[in-house]
Structure formats: C-alpha cells, structure tokens
Amino acid sequence: MQTLREVGEFVGITRGALDASRLGGSGRPIGLRLIEALVTDTKSQISLREIIHVLQNLTPITLDVQIAGESQGKDPFDLALRFSASGGIIWFTTIQQTLIGGNTYSKDISGVAGDHFITLSSGNWEINVKRSGISDIGFVTLGKVFNNIIVSAPPRPVTPPSEPPKPVTPPSSPQRPAAPVLSVSTAGSKNAVVFTVTGNSFLANQPPNLQGITVKFGDGVNIQDWQMLHTGSDASGSIRLVTQPLNTTALPRNALGQALVNVMATDSRRDPTSIPKNEPLWSNTVRFTF
C-alpha cells in the first residue's frame, strides 16, 4: 500500500460495506480524515505514512468465542459467552439472540475479551455472534452461530395440601414510558439519498455524541447490518439530523428486488416492559423502500 486509494480499498471503503458506513465510510469519497477515523481512535491527526505503518503491522482479527458453563437452563437463564482476545482493529462485536418463532435482540460489546452474559427466557434460542474490523488482510467480517439453546419454563410452586392456599397479591405491571416520536423525509436520487430525521419527546438538552440521541438506520433485507448516528436534543426534547448521501443501489435486495431501510431512534431511557427487560426505549420505526 502506497496511495490513499489503496489504503481506502484495504479498509473496505470502496466495497460500500455497511460495517464501514456505521463509522462514516460508505457513500463518501476516500479521504485521509475518513481513513483515520476508521483506523485509529486518537484525537490527534496522523499522516498517511503513519496509517500505512499501522495497517502493515496489524495482526489477524479472530473470533474465538465459546459458551462458558451450561448451555441449557430454566427461565430466566443467564448464558455466558467467553471471548478470547483478538488482534487487528475491531470496529464492533455484536451478540444477536433470536427466539425461534419469536423476536430478535442485539447488543454491541465492542471487542472486549472475557465473559459476557445474556439473559434468555423460556424457548429455543439461536445465538449469532458477528465481529467486523480491519485485519492483516484488510476489512473482514467474522461470525459464529450457536443453535438449540433450550431454556425451560420454571416449575410451578406446589402448595402442601395440609395448608390453606395463601392469598396472592399480583405484582403491579410495569408501565412503558411514552416513547419518542420520529419523522423522516428523503431527498436526492437513488444513488445519493439524503435522510432528514426530526423527532420530539426525547430527553431534553442531550449532547450530540454517544451519550445523547442514537438514530439507527437498519437494513430491512439483511437485518444484521445497521448504522448508528448520534445527535443532540434541544430544551424541548426535539431533534434534527441530516445524513450524508447514501447509495441505495448498493444495498441488498429482497425477492421483489427492493432495498429496505428502517429508521428509529432512542435516548438513554430503558423500557421496563420489553423482553428481555430494560431494552432501549425506541421510537416508532419509519420504513423506506427503494
């Protein structure tokens, strides 16, 4: 690698990977500052020569993950996934848990080694682990799937026949907070679509970073791919975000030849009524077909 374009191709920008777009890569011209954002998290600017030196000395990205302990249990069941350390530049590591015949939930654990726990309710679960980043051979995405994680319902308590049944006071059901409301419009041609996202009822006066408002752009065909953008809110809890142009012609297509984009947003609040409990309190979902 000697040129800026060669470095951009190495880290996956020209392939239009959604994994790159979550860091601002896809749909933008190759530039030194963009490559710098994908390669290093330092706040000081570094030269192209320094970036090439970093890339030439990368070690491979690995995804060594095993189930630590029992793989079956009773509801609620805490499944432990044990991750070994990995080389390379890891952008994100995602654990996606799917209840067969039910819902799918995901969380990003970055690239931290050690034990990570997910709570499963009764049913048959599939766990899909995905890791993306820059390895010694360039941009890579690795995955591993664990099938048939069976969680059984807890046994019902049996009241001894010699004792009269005790009155049971049903627990009060948690109430879902009022979710934020999102509105999204688009402009531009299919190979340069700009999304304008507005919304209200978010937490007020949030900063425009990871601690503020998160706007999620999900691929409706390949649901494992998404992009997270961050913005702030004003004193009334309103937001406004304008994206960079997106080339929708490069997105995956469904059986009807359509590309699908789903947009939703959340702040730092949690939903006590979600399954599992206390998932992010998401807004309504706005869907687009291209």
Buried (B, 14 or more C-beta within 10 A) or exposed (E): BEEBEEBBBBBBBBBBBBBBBBBBBBBBEBEBEBBBEBBBEEEEEBEBEEBBEBBEEBEEBBBEBEEBEEBEBEEEBEBBBBBEEBBBBBBBBBBBBBBEEEEEBBBBBEBEBEEBEBBBBBBBBBBBBBBBBBBBEBBBBBEBEBEEBEBEEEEEEEEEEEEEEEEEEEEEEEEEEEBBBBEBEBEEEBEBBBBEBBBBBBBEEBEBEEEBBBBBBBBBBEBBBBBBBBBBBEEEBBBEBEBEBBBBBBBEEEEEEBBBBBBBBBBEBBBBBBEBEEBBBBBBBBEBEB
